[in-house]
């Protein structure tokens, strides 16, 4: 038998062992419960997974010109640049042109001889662009909405003087800038090109490559019609058959593919047919020809309001366009007076003389 002192020591050891065992058991249980609680919390909350996993950035930064959404990282490549508006030729012999598919928005209007010409506005993408041709004054009222650098290959003296007055240091006339941003790929008038990177480099040197404030239109996500009623749009432009434009709706991409003069209109840089999310056909009052320094150029009423047809989602919205001043943003309203929201993506503006043949089916 143990003495009294021995029994006390015995029970102390027994109690100590029990406490140690109890602590060990609760430790194992606690770790297990903790893991389950953490797993349950991660299963219930997305925040844990966002922190611990590689999840792509959300595209929530809109291009102010055409509403296309970019991630903030993608947008950092262009958001602090000045937009570029470049005059591009559309003579039959110049097709396919370079860079049109990379523009955020393109304006097409008649020049002389029934030939159309483009003003392509770039901000979010880079490309070789051309052939670059001379300026026409009525384009100024449209492209001023973007406060851009204006790149063109000369023009008559009256038109060039107006460009210097309207655009100031942002008037990038090849006659003045030369090889810093412009070059020729062959001999002749249809061979002049530029590159957006070269233009932005010159803009840096001139101190004008800075972000501008652009009044954005209303934009929406795609909503393709279940039964399209505007699958083919034909625009006559009152000109030669070589300049008839057809836009064909592609349901798979909910976009319109461009044909010019009966052939697919492709981009020389990509080899791909030009496709856009919205085609906006603006009716313009013709003001005949303006004689400037002995040269006759077309002229149109660009400020005020007139009819518009907006083709997107396989359908058509008919209404009016309104522009209150030279620099004011053009807005589009449906027949009930509600402003029209455009699909996000490249936009093509067809600036058509009133009375031109415009049909759709």
Order of alpha helices (4+ residues) and beta strands (2+ residues): alpha-alpha-beta-beta-alpha-beta-beta-beta-beta-alpha-beta-alpha-beta-alpha-beta-beta-alpha-beta-beta-beta-beta-beta-beta-beta-beta-beta-beta-beta-beta-beta-beta
